[in-house]
Amino acid sequence: MKPGRRVVITGFMGAGKTTVGRSLARLLGVAFLDLDDAVTEMEGRGPRELIDAEGESYFREAETRALRRELEAGAARVIATGGGAWTLERNRTLVAAHDCRTVWLDAPYELCRRRIEDGGGASERPFARDPARARELYEERLTAYRLADLRVRVAPETGADELAAEIAAALGAKFD
């Protein structure tokens, strides 16, 4: 992969975007950013609080502002987005305009759900509170996720470091 090029990781909640992103950044020796953290820093409230108080639309706008700010600053080379960020065309356009490479962590819904429940995160994840609605959301988002440059299948037995190595190898071979 060309020096300075950034990697944006997408996928459904529980797919492992943050964990794999951190591992990939370590492997590459570059800075990592979780977009939810950038939103929290910018807004003074986390995604759950923003969605509960202001609604999803407000949160998505804040997410886009944070993404734009981070891409323009150029500090982070690996960015993990929230599960819905990549579904918005304006965010995909922004990522493309900054010559980022995108990676979809393709984890089956059942694995994502299990990780959310095992981590006690259903209450922290507004879109995971209703399992039936979360499943619909997963299905709806697949079309957008498929637009990523690289698809990496996530299996329960595959660790973050292994996935990061797979991503680094694929990006190096595919995008030099």
C-alpha positions in Angstrom: 0.0 0.0 0.0 1.3 3.5 -0.8 2.8 5.4 2.1 0.4 7.8 3.7 -2.7 6.1 2.3 -5.4 5.5 4.9 -7.5 2.5 5.7 -11.1 2.8 6.7 -12.7 -0.3 8.3 -16.4 -0.9 8.1 -18.8 -3.6 9.0 -21.7 -4.3 11.3 -21.6 -3.7 15.1 -19.8 -6.6 16.7 -17.8 -7.4 13.6 -14.6 -6.4 15.3 -13.8 -3.1 13.6 -12.1 -1.4 16.6 -10.2 -4.5 17.7 -9.0 -5.4 14.2 -8.3 -1.7 13.5 -6.1 -1.3 16.5 -4.2 -4.5 15.6 -3.8 -3.4 12.0 -2.5 0.0 13.1 0.0 -1.7 15.5 1.1 -4.0 12.7 1.6 -1.1 10.3 3.2 1.2 13.0 0.6 3.9 12.4 -2.0 5.9 14.3 -5.5 4.4 14.9 -8.8 6.2 15.4 -12.2 4.9 16.3 -14.7 7.3 14.7 -17.1 6.9 17.7 -14.3 8.3 19.9 -13.9 11.2 17.6 -17.7 11.9 17.7 -17.6 11.7 21.5 -14.6 14.2 21.7 -16.3 16.6 19.3 -19.8 16.5 20.8 -19.0 15.9 24.4 -21.4 12.9 24.4 -21.1 9.4 23.0 -23.1 7.8 20.2 -25.7 6.3 22.6 -26.3 9.5 24.4 -26.5 11.5 21.1 -28.9 9.0 19.6 -31.1 8.9 22.7 -31.2 12.6 23.2 -31.0 14.1 19.7 -32.0 11.2 17.4 -30.2 9.2 14.7 -30.2 11.9 12.2 -28.3 14.3 14.5 -25.8 11.5 15.3 -25.2 10.7 11.6 -24.5 14.4 10.9 -22.0 14.5 13.9 -20.4 11.3 12.6 -19.9 12.9 9.1 -18.4 16.0 10.6 -16.0 14.0 12.7 -15.1 11.8 9.7 -14.4 14.9 7.6 -12.4 16.6 10.4 -10.3 13.4 10.9 -9.7 12.9 7.2 -8.7 16.5 6.6 -6.3 16.4 9.6 -4.7 13.2 8.2 -3.3 12.0 11.5 -4.9 8.6 11.8 -3.9 6.0 9.1 -6.4 3.3 10.3 -10.0 4.5 11.0 -12.7 2.2 12.4 -16.2 3.6 11.5 -19.5 3.0 13.2 -21.6 0.3 11.6 -23.8 2.8 9.9 -21.3 5.4 8.8 -20.4 3.6 5.6 -24.0 3.2 4.6 -24.3 6.9 3.9 -23.2 8.0 0.4 -21.8 11.3 1.7 -19.4 9.4 3.9 -18.3 7.0 1.1 -17.7 10.1 -1.1 -15.7 11.7 1.6 -13.5 8.6 2.1 -13.0 8.3 -1.7 -12.0 11.9 -2.0 -9.2 11.3 0.6 -7.9 8.3 -1.3 -8.6 5.9 1.5 -8.8 2.1 1.1 -11.9 0.5 2.6 -12.2 -2.8 4.3 -15.4 -4.6 5.1 -15.2 -7.0 8.0 -17.8 -9.5 6.9 -19.0 -11.2 10.0 -22.1 -13.3 10.1 -25.0 -11.8 12.0 -25.1 -14.6 14.5 -21.4 -13.9 15.4 -22.0 -10.1 15.7 -25.1 -10.7 17.9 -23.2 -13.1 20.2 -20.3 -10.7 20.6 -22.7 -7.8 21.4 -24.5 -10.0 24.0 -21.3 -11.5 25.5 -19.8 -8.0 25.8 -22.9 -6.7 27.6 -23.1 -4.1 24.8 -26.7 -4.3 23.7 -27.7 -1.6 26.1 -24.8 0.5 25.0 -25.6 0.0 21.3 -28.9 1.7 20.5 -29.4 -0.3 17.3 -28.8 -3.6 19.1 -31.6 -3.2 21.7 -34.2 -5.0 19.5 -32.7 -8.2 18.1 -35.3 -8.4 15.3 -34.6 -4.8 14.2 -30.8 -5.4 14.5 -31.1 -8.4 12.1 -33.1 -6.2 9.6 -30.5 -3.5 9.9 -27.7 -6.0 9.2 -29.5 -7.2 6.0 -30.2 -3.6 4.9 -26.5 -2.6 5.3 -25.0 -5.5 3.4 -25.5 -3.6 0.1 -23.4 -0.7 1.3 -20.8 -2.9 2.9 -20.2 -4.7 -0.4 -19.0 -1.4 -1.9 -15.8 -1.5 0.2 -12.5 -2.1 -1.7 -11.7 -5.3 0.3 -13.9 -7.9 1.9 -12.5 -9.9 4.8 -14.5 -12.8 6.1 -14.6 -13.0 9.9 -15.0 -16.4 11.6 -15.5 -17.0 15.3 -12.1 -18.7 15.6 -10.1 -16.0 13.7 -8.3 -13.5 15.9 -7.8 -9.8 15.4 -4.0 -10.1 14.7 -4.7 -12.8 12.1 -7.3 -10.6 10.4 -5.0 -7.6 10.6 -2.2 -9.6 8.9 -4.6 -10.7 6.2 -5.7 -7.1 5.6 -2.2 -5.8 5.5 -1.1 -8.5 3.0 -4.2 -7.9 0.8 -3.8 -4.1 0.8 -0.1 -4.3 0.1 -0.7 -6.6 -2.9 -3.8 -4.9 -4.2 -3.2 -1.2 -3.8 0.5 -0.5 -4.4 
